[in-house]
Amino acid sequence: MKAVRVHRFGLSHPMQVDEVEDPAPGPGELLLRAKAAAVNPVDLITRIGDSRRAKLLTLPYIPGDNIAGEVVAIGPDAGGFKIGQRVFGIAFNSYASLVVAKAAWVGELPEPYGYEEGAALPSPFFTAWNALVYTARVGAGETVLIHGGAGGVGNAAIQLAKRLGCRVLATVSSKEKADFCKSAGADEAINYREEDFAARCLELTGGRGADAIVEISAIENFKKDLEAICVNGRIVIVGVGIGKELAEANFRVQSLMEKNAAAHGIVFAHLFPRLPDLIRRFSPLLREGRFRMRVGRVFPLDEANEAHALLQSGKVLGKVVLKF
Ligand SMILES: NC(=O)c1ccc[n+]([C@@H]2O[C@H](COP(=O)([O-])OP(=O)(O)OC[C@H]3O[C@@H](n4cnc5c(N)ncnc54)[C@H](OP(=O)(O)O)[C@@H]3O)[C@@H](O)[C@H]2O)c1
């Protein structure tokens, strides 16, 4: 099969398309003919080579973990799927034409969704679920401040928070992104380049603050989040800021105490055991057809380096996807 592989860490070393042996599904696994794989920030972070995840890998490795495709073989004890079924979900080594997936980590891709959008759904929506449902436990009527509302996680969080009955304030850096967030359901968009997002959040909540905050760039925003959060609020740190994984932040600890607030970090690795529950609960909502993930740009597998460069540039609205 054809696969993109990283032979050397560092973004200056291009990935290569190689011919490698076809994988076979083991117990509890499916073999998928990949139709599309999303390119996520973590794919770039891992390629740099410094992260905890990168240190567990042996070179050369096949990047990617978001997939949409069709089931072509079913391993022992991987019940509930049919040959030819359209699925989406999490599977390691997804930048390849054949991908082995744990059956418990994928779900059926319902009709309204094409494969490219299907591949773009898992990381953003599963992370939004982790932040809003499992961690912040938001409820109807609460106000949620979502940073990076035009990004994958932020946009999924806007849609999920609205579906859960919350009022949503989203931060963005441009008018185009503000319009995009509003079309996804945000009640208000705050341009953090033009105004102080914490002051605006307090203004929009009558001085009370947001009940929950989804933070994707904590090194930059955490101090201000402590101003924007309400008493007993929950700040979920999803990202520290791309390229800032080793940076440290200074904040006044007393501010967290004064708000009786919780700051809760999450990483995807700890979500894996909960994926079966998440997919079971997310699937009926997905079948409603209202959760959408905009695909900003599609590249053939051979152009994975160009796809990474585009994501790194930040000059794309919507997800970057590889197509097979
Ligand atoms: N912990 C987890 O489980 C988990 C899972 C998935 C992703 N992540 C992390 O979460 C982060 C976001 O992922 P993603 O897939 O949504 O990335 P993405 O699609 O590239 O979106 C990132 C967004 O962040 C916005 N942004 C950048 N700096 C900002 C700031 N200071 N304040 C507010 N918004 C800012 C950008 O929009 P503007 O141009 O408007 O600034 C961009 O839309 C990444 O760091 C990723 O690694 C973590």
Ligand as a Chemical Component Dictionary entry (heavy atoms), coordinates in Angstrom:
data_LIG
# 
_chem_comp.id                   LIG 
_chem_comp.type                 NON-POLYMER 
_chem_comp.pdbx_formal_charge   0 
_chem_comp.three_letter_code    LIG 
# 
loop_
_chem_comp_atom.comp_id 
_chem_comp_atom.atom_id 
_chem_comp_atom.alt_atom_id 
_chem_comp_atom.type_symbol 
_chem_comp_atom.charge 
_chem_comp_atom.model_Cartn_x 
_chem_comp_atom.model_Cartn_y 
_chem_comp_atom.model_Cartn_z 
_chem_comp_atom.pdbx_ordinal 
LIG N1  N1  N 0  -5.877 18.452 24.363 1  
LIG C1  C1  C 0  -6.449 17.810 23.373 2  
LIG O1  O1  O 0  -7.045 16.736 23.541 3  
LIG C2  C2  C 0  -6.393 18.435 21.992 4  
LIG C3  C3  C 0  -7.097 17.859 20.931 5  
LIG C4  C4  C 0  -7.108 18.512 19.698 6  
LIG C5  C5  C 0  -6.362 19.681 19.538 7  
LIG N2  N2  N 1  -5.631 20.163 20.585 8  
LIG C6  C6  C 0  -4.854 21.414 20.482 9  
LIG O2  O2  O 0  -5.799 22.478 20.461 10 
LIG C7  C7  C 0  -5.287 23.535 19.661 11 
LIG C8  C8  C 0  -6.323 23.907 18.603 12 
LIG O3  O3  O 0  -6.483 22.819 17.705 13 
LIG P1  P1  P 0  -7.346 23.018 16.380 14 
LIG O4  O4  O 0  -7.404 21.708 15.712 15 
LIG O5  O5  O -1 -8.584 23.735 16.678 16 
LIG O6  O6  O 0  -6.364 23.996 15.570 17 
LIG P2  P2  P 0  -6.719 24.945 14.346 18 
LIG O7  O7  O 0  -7.833 24.394 13.551 19 
LIG O8  O8  O 0  -5.410 25.259 13.696 20 
LIG O9  O9  O 0  -7.285 26.265 15.045 21 
LIG C9  C9  C 0  -6.529 27.015 15.941 22 
LIG C10 C10 C 0  -7.257 28.344 16.103 23 
LIG O10 O10 O 0  -6.646 29.025 17.169 24 
LIG C11 C11 C 0  -6.865 30.397 16.968 25 
LIG N3  N3  N 0  -5.933 31.129 17.807 26 
LIG C12 C12 C 0  -4.591 31.186 17.722 27 
LIG N4  N4  N 0  -4.101 31.927 18.714 28 
LIG C13 C13 C 0  -5.164 32.347 19.453 29 
LIG C14 C14 C 0  -5.305 33.140 20.615 30 
LIG N5  N5  N 0  -4.262 33.669 21.234 31 
LIG N6  N6  N 0  -6.551 33.351 21.105 32 
LIG C15 C15 C 0  -7.628 32.833 20.517 33 
LIG N7  N7  N 0  -7.553 32.067 19.392 34 
LIG C16 C16 C 0  -6.334 31.838 18.881 35 
LIG C17 C17 C 0  -6.697 30.572 15.474 36 
LIG O11 O11 O 0  -7.600 31.526 15.027 37 
LIG P3  P3  P 0  -7.280 33.056 14.855 38 
LIG O12 O12 O 0  -6.589 33.256 13.558 39 
LIG O13 O13 O 0  -8.642 33.640 14.895 40 
LIG O14 O14 O 0  -6.413 33.442 15.991 41 
LIG C18 C18 C 0  -7.156 29.236 14.903 42 
LIG O15 O15 O 0  -8.454 29.363 14.342 43 
LIG C19 C19 C 0  -3.963 23.035 19.094 44 
LIG O16 O16 O 0  -2.920 23.498 19.910 45 
LIG C20 C20 C 0  -4.068 21.538 19.197 46 
LIG O17 O17 O 0  -2.812 20.906 19.280 47 
LIG C21 C21 C 0  -5.647 19.567 21.805 48 
# 
loop_
_chem_comp_bond.comp_id 
_chem_comp_bond.atom_id_1 
_chem_comp_bond.atom_id_2 
_chem_comp_bond.value_order 
_chem_comp_bond.pdbx_ordinal 
LIG N1  C1  SING 1  
LIG C1  O1  DOUB 2  
LIG C1  C2  SING 3  
LIG C2  C3  SING 4  
LIG C2  C21 DOUB 5  
LIG C3  C4  DOUB 6  
LIG C4  C5  SING 7  
LIG C5  N2  DOUB 8  
LIG N2  C6  SING 9  
LIG N2  C21 SING 10 
LIG C6  O2  SING 11 
LIG C6  C20 SING 12 
LIG O2  C7  SING 13 
LIG C7  C8  SING 14 
LIG C7  C19 SING 15 
LIG C8  O3  SING 16 
LIG O3  P1  SING 17 
LIG P1  O4  DOUB 18 
LIG P1  O5  SING 19 
LIG P1  O6  SING 20 
LIG O6  P2  SING 21 
LIG P2  O7  DOUB 22 
LIG P2  O8  SING 23 
LIG P2  O9  SING 24 
LIG O9  C9  SING 25 
LIG C9  C10 SING 26 
LIG C10 O10 SING 27 
LIG C10 C18 SING 28 
LIG O10 C11 SING 29 
LIG C11 N3  SING 30 
LIG C11 C17 SING 31 
LIG N3  C12 SING 32 
LIG N3  C16 SING 33 
LIG C12 N4  DOUB 34 
LIG N4  C13 SING 35 
LIG C13 C14 SING 36 
LIG C13 C16 DOUB 37 
LIG C14 N5  SING 38 
LIG C14 N6  DOUB 39 
LIG N6  C15 SING 40 
LIG C15 N7  DOUB 41 
LIG N7  C16 SING 42 
LIG C17 O11 SING 43 
LIG C17 C18 SING 44 
LIG O11 P3  SING 45 
LIG P3  O12 DOUB 46 
LIG P3  O13 SING 47 
LIG P3  O14 SING 48 
LIG C18 O15 SING 49 
LIG C19 O16 SING 50 
LIG C19 C20 SING 51 
LIG C20 O17 SING 52 
# 
